[in-house]
Amino acid sequence: MPIFEYKCRSCGHSFEELVFGDLLPECPKCHSAETEKLISRCSCRLGSGRAPGDPAPAAPSGGGCSGCAGGNCASCCGH
């Protein structure tokens, strides 16, 4: 079923709506017809349960942060 994300131009409220065709739904908060369809990020799962682009789980080690597991990376202040 096509569930799309929308944003109201009047009040700024973001919402999801089940819509068929090219109709734009009204805002459920302020009931304005001035809404726009947003580009949604698609999601799927790999066999490991991670979505593509998700960082791999850190290997257990004694040093560093959980993001680099003790290696040299710029994302955790060079640990």
C-alpha positions in Angstrom: 0.0 0.0 0.0 1.4 3.4 -0.9 2.1 5.4 2.3 3.7 8.7 1.6 5.2 11.4 3.7 3.9 14.9 3.5 4.6 18.3 5.0 2.1 21.1 5.4 3.2 24.4 4.0 0.9 26.4 6.3 1.8 25.0 9.7 5.0 22.9 9.0 3.4 19.7 10.4 4.9 16.5 8.8 2.7 13.4 8.5 2.2 10.1 6.7 -0.9 9.3 4.7 -2.2 6.4 2.6 -2.9 8.0 -0.8 -3.9 6.6 -4.2 -3.1 8.6 -7.3 -1.7 12.1 -7.4 -4.1 13.6 -4.8 -2.6 15.7 -2.0 -4.2 15.1 1.4 -5.1 17.9 3.7 -3.0 18.5 6.9 -4.5 16.5 9.8 -3.4 19.2 12.2 -4.6 22.5 10.6 -6.7 21.0 7.7 -4.9 23.1 5.1 -4.8 21.9 1.5 -1.3 23.4 1.1 0.7 20.1 1.5 3.6 18.8 -0.4 4.8 15.2 -0.9 8.3 14.6 0.6 10.9 12.3 -0.8 11.1 9.3 1.5 14.2 7.4 2.4 13.5 3.8 1.6 14.5 1.0 4.0 15.2 -2.7 3.6 16.9 -5.2 5.8 19.9 -7.3 5.1 20.2 -10.9 6.4 22.0 -9.5 9.4 19.1 -7.3 10.3 21.0 -4.1 9.3 19.7 -1.7 6.7 22.1 -0.9 3.8 24.4 2.0 4.9 24.0 1.2 8.6 27.4 1.0 10.4 28.6 -2.5 11.1 28.6 -3.4 14.8 31.8 -2.6 16.5 34.2 -5.5 17.2 34.7 -6.0 20.9 38.1 -4.7 22.1 39.6 -3.0 25.0 40.1 0.5 23.6 38.6 3.2 21.6 35.0 4.0 21.2 32.2 1.8 20.1 32.2 3.4 16.7 35.8 2.5 15.8 36.6 -0.2 18.3 40.1 1.2 19.0 41.0 2.0 15.4 41.9 5.4 14.0 38.8 7.2 12.8 37.8 10.8 12.5 34.3 10.2 13.8 35.4 9.8 17.4 38.1 12.5 17.9 40.9 10.3 16.4 40.9 7.5 19.0 
